[in-house]
Amino acid sequence: MKKERPRRNWFLLQSIVILISVPVLSNANELVVLSEQGIAVGWSVGVLDLRDVDGNYEVIPVAYRLGYDPKGLMDRYLDLSLPGEVTLALEPFVGLGSTPSNEFEVGWAAMIQYSFYPKESNKRIHPYLDMGAGFIYTTVDWDDSTQYNLLLQAGTGINVRLSDQENKLTMGIRMRHYSNAGLDDRNKGINNIHFFLGITWKCFP
């Protein structure tokens, strides 16, 4: 437990620096441009294997999404032509749950998403894959392990264009894993399945 305060301070410092610097620096030289924003609500469930708890971990996260178009960056530094569309995203989130008790989680994730169709496509449904990493804090008692953990997640979903063609409905599923990655003597973690539904709207210059 004596390591919890340094881990907490490190978690908070990293989160503050990234959450502030990414939006500020993203439009520098128009290499990565803010292109969309969104909000999503989900349901996550996983199995706990702890000293005093044996059951499911269930939480309802709400995420805010900042999506960035990296076309300028890719054109300048990568000789790569893709049939689909790449989007970078920053997703801060907060979650409330009732299992195993009144739990709470907060954190953020940096994501990369690949849509199988370009945004210029006239197709209404765009399937995609995404993956990313970040940090998370939970109120779960991890048997004397850290409550400030690394977050890894990957999944798939679809974007459905709405009638105005500028906004889209997003739904998907992700596998989430969080643990302290061996940064502490005890490394309790959890794998959970995360379902979500949201809406994304275009950012105009």
URGI-V607844 format. One record per run of one state. SS is the DSSP state (H for helix, E for strand, - for the rest). FROM is the first residue (numbers start at 1). TO is the last residue. If there is no record, write none. Layout:
SS & FROM & TO
SS & FROM & TO
This chain:
- & 1 & 3
H & 4 & 25
- & 26 & 27
H & 28 & 30
- & 31 & 32
E & 33 & 49
- & 50 & 53
E & 54 & 69
- & 70 & 70
H & 71 & 77
- & 78 & 84
E & 85 & 99
- & 100 & 102
E & 103 & 115
- & 116 & 124
E & 125 & 138
- & 139 & 147
E & 148 & 161
- & 162 & 166
E & 167 & 179
- & 180 & 189
E & 190 & 202
- & 203 & 205
